[in-house]
Amino acid sequence: MCELMGMSANVPTDVRFSFSALSRRGGGTGPHRDGWGIAFYEGRGARAFHDPQPSAESEIARLLRSYPLKSEIVIAHVRRANRGRVALENTHPFTRELWGRAWTFAHNGQLKGVKRRPLDLFHPIGTTDSEHAFCWLLGQLRARFENLPAEAALERALGSLCRDLGDLGIFNILLSEGRSLFAFCNKKLFYIERHAPFGVATLVDEDLRVDFSDETTPTDRVAVVASNPLTRDETWSELPLGQLSTFRAGSLQRRDR
């Protein structure tokens, strides 16, 4: 299956360390050779890069591993194709506009029968079941709310819709509208929260180590979500199954019930 990586921070933060680990899994240390993508939020907008080439070999990925793009919310994905051919239009994350905000979505898993669900305003560009699910989810939100709802109401609706889609198969996702990073897991997702006092971390997939105390201030907070832990000397926690988890400003804020 595919692998996901997301970041939420309270200040614009360099994601190169985590992205280096994920991109190595795209055809290097892992079998996810069928494209990759990453989106960096800047306010309401999202700067996105996609490539159908393996991320471990991609020149674009190499550029991003060396260029210090900073963001408060990041969503990244490396793909192992099972539905939809290897093509640029089938690489995650996918982005659509709703209520004047850029919504970004990445999915790990398969959803049997999701393409039988009717769509209204939002339609896929590619042929993946993931993008169809994203379009259906946004359409359901638009039908329920005329405008962007309060955070609690949005989280309740997203949790309910994600559980509905999760009944069709494996539905591990990262989703953002530029304010929060939402994560839903019905098989496996891990997260870590980094804050003062910061320590040293070493990547699982290559011999790269960072002392975060040299890169941060005492008030910085960063949360990272991933399909599998990215570092080998930190304690990662597994997200609970069947619940929507909301990360904001580098912290896990709440889970829907």
C-alpha positions in Angstrom: 0.0 0.0 0.0 0.9 3.7 -0.1 2.5 5.7 2.7 1.4 9.0 4.2 3.2 11.8 6.0 1.8 14.9 7.5 3.0 17.8 9.7 1.3 20.4 11.8 3.4 23.1 13.5 2.7 26.4 15.4 5.3 28.2 13.3 6.5 27.7 9.7 8.7 24.7 9.9 11.3 22.9 7.7 10.0 19.5 6.7 13.1 18.2 4.9 14.1 15.8 7.7 10.7 13.9 7.6 10.4 14.2 3.8 13.8 12.7 3.4 12.6 9.6 5.2 9.3 9.3 3.3 10.9 9.9 -0.1 13.5 7.1 0.4 10.5 4.7 0.8 9.4 5.6 -2.7 11.5 3.1 -4.5 14.5 3.1 -2.3 13.9 1.4 1.1 10.3 0.7 0.2 8.3 -0.5 -2.8 6.2 2.7 -3.4 7.6 3.5 -6.8 4.4 4.7 -8.5 4.5 8.4 -7.9 4.6 10.9 -5.1 3.4 14.3 -4.1 3.6 16.9 -1.3 1.6 20.0 -0.5 2.7 22.9 1.7 0.1 25.3 3.1 0.7 29.0 3.0 -2.3 30.6 4.6 -5.4 29.5 2.6 -3.3 28.5 -0.3 -1.3 25.3 -0.9 1.9 24.9 -2.9 1.9 21.4 -4.4 4.5 19.2 -6.2 3.7 15.9 -7.9 5.7 13.5 -9.9 4.8 10.0 -11.3 8.4 9.0 -10.9 9.7 7.2 -7.8 10.5 9.7 -5.1 13.8 8.0 -4.4 14.9 8.8 -7.9 13.0 12.0 -8.7 14.9 15.2 -9.4 12.0 17.2 -8.0 12.1 15.3 -4.7 15.9 15.8 -4.6 15.3 19.5 -4.9 12.8 19.5 -2.0 15.1 17.5 0.2 17.7 20.3 -0.2 15.5 23.4 -0.4 14.2 24.8 3.0 10.5 25.3 2.2 8.7 26.0 5.5 5.1 25.6 6.3 2.7 25.1 9.3 0.8 22.2 7.5 2.2 19.7 5.1 0.7 16.5 3.5 2.9 14.1 1.6 2.3 10.7 -0.1 4.3 8.0 -1.8 2.2 5.7 -4.0 2.1 2.0 -4.7 -0.6 1.7 -7.4 -3.4 -0.7 -7.0 -6.3 1.3 -8.5 -5.6 3.6 -11.5 -2.5 3.6 -13.7 0.8 5.3 -12.9 0.2 8.8 -14.1 0.5 12.4 -12.9 -3.2 12.8 -12.5 -3.3 9.8 -10.1 -0.6 11.0 -7.7 -1.7 12.2 -4.3 -2.3 14.6 -2.6 -5.4 15.8 -4.4 -6.7 19.4 -3.9 -10.1 21.0 -4.4 -11.6 24.4 -3.4 -14.5 24.4 -0.9 -15.8 27.5 1.0 -12.9 29.6 -0.3 -10.3 27.2 1.1 -7.9 24.8 -0.6 -8.7 21.3 0.7 -5.9 18.7 0.4 -6.3 14.9 0.7 -4.1 11.8 0.7 -5.2 8.2 1.2 -3.7 4.9 2.0 -5.8 1.8 1.2 -8.5 0.5 -1.1 -12.3 1.1 -1.1 -14.5 -1.5 -2.7 -17.5 0.0 -4.5 -16.7 3.7 -3.7 -17.1 4.6 -7.4 -20.7 3.6 -7.3 -21.3 6.6 -5.0 -22.8 9.5 -6.9 -20.9 12.8 -7.2 -22.3 16.3 -7.6 -20.1 19.3 -7.9 -16.7 17.6 -7.4 -15.4 15.1 -9.9 -12.1 13.2 -10.2 -9.4 14.1 -12.8 -7.7 10.7 -12.5 -9.0 7.2 -12.1 -8.2 6.3 -8.4 -10.8 5.2 -5.9 -9.0 7.7 -3.5 -9.8 10.7 -5.6 -13.4 9.6 -6.0 -13.7 9.2 -2.2 -12.3 12.7 -1.7 -14.8 14.2 -4.2 -17.7 12.4 -2.5 -16.6 13.5 0.9 -16.4 17.2 -0.1 -19.8 16.9 -1.8 -21.3 15.6 1.4 -19.8 18.4 3.4 -21.1 21.0 0.9 -24.6 19.4 1.1 -24.6 19.6 4.9 -23.1 23.1 5.4 -23.7 26.2 3.3 -20.6 27.9 4.7 -17.5 26.7 6.6 -18.9 25.4 9.9 -17.6 25.8 13.4 -14.6 23.5 14.1 -16.6 21.1 16.4 -19.4 20.7 13.8 -16.9 20.1 11.0 -15.0 17.5 13.0 -18.2 15.6 13.9 -19.2 15.6 10.2 -15.8 14.5 9.0 -15.6 11.7 11.6 -19.0 10.4 10.5 -18.2 10.5 6.8 -14.8 8.9 7.3 -16.3 6.0 9.2 -18.8 5.6 6.4 -16.0 5.4 3.8 -14.0 3.2 6.2 -16.8 0.6 5.9 -15.7 0.0 2.3 -12.1 -1.0 3.1 -8.9 0.4 4.3 -9.2 4.2 4.8 -6.2 5.9 6.3 -6.2 9.5 5.3 -4.7 12.9 5.9 -6.8 16.0 5.1 -6.5 19.7 5.6 -8.3 23.0 4.8 -5.3 25.1 5.9 -6.1 25.5 9.6 -6.0 21.9 10.9 -4.5 18.6 9.9 -7.1 15.8 10.1 -6.1 12.2 10.3 -8.4 9.2 10.1 -7.2 5.7 10.6 -8.9 2.3 10.3 -5.7 0.2 10.0 -2.4 2.0 10.9 -1.1 5.5 11.5 1.4 6.8 14.0 2.2 10.3 15.3 4.7 12.1 17.4 4.6 15.5 19.1 7.9 17.4 19.4 8.3 20.3 21.9 10.8 21.6 24.4 13.1 20.2 25.6 14.0 19.1 22.1 16.3 16.1 21.5 18.2 14.2 18.8 16.4 12.0 16.2 17.8 9.6 13.6 15.9 8.5 10.5 14.9 4.8 10.1 15.6 4.8 6.4 19.0 6.5 6.2 21.8 7.6 8.5 20.6 11.1 8.9 20.4 12.7 12.4 19.1 16.0 13.6 19.5 17.7 16.9 16.2 19.6 17.1 17.4 21.8 19.9 19.7 23.5 17.3 16.8 24.1 14.9 14.0 25.3 17.1 13.0 27.8 19.8 11.6 26.8 23.2 8.1 27.7 22.1 8.0 25.6 18.9 5.6 22.7 18.6 5.6 20.2 15.8 3.4 17.1 15.3 4.2 14.5 12.6 1.8 11.8 11.4 3.1 8.9 9.3 2.0 5.4 8.1 5.1 4.0 9.9 7.5 5.7 12.3 10.1 7.8 10.5 12.7 7.9 13.3 14.3 5.1 15.4 15.2 6.8 18.6 11.9 8.6 19.4 8.6 7.2 20.8 5.8 7.2 18.3 2.2 6.6 19.3 -0.4 4.8 17.2 -3.6 6.6 16.4 -6.8 4.9 17.6 -8.9 3.1 15.0 -12.1 4.6 13.7 -11.7 8.1 15.1 -10.9 11.4 13.5 -7.9 13.1 15.1 -7.4 16.8 14.7 -3.9 18.4 14.9 -3.6 22.2 15.1 -0.5 24.3 15.7 1.7 21.3 16.4 -0.6 19.5 18.9 -3.2 16.9 19.0 -6.3 18.9 19.8 -9.1 16.4 20.0 -10.6 13.2 18.7 -14.2 12.9 17.6 -16.4 10.4 19.4 
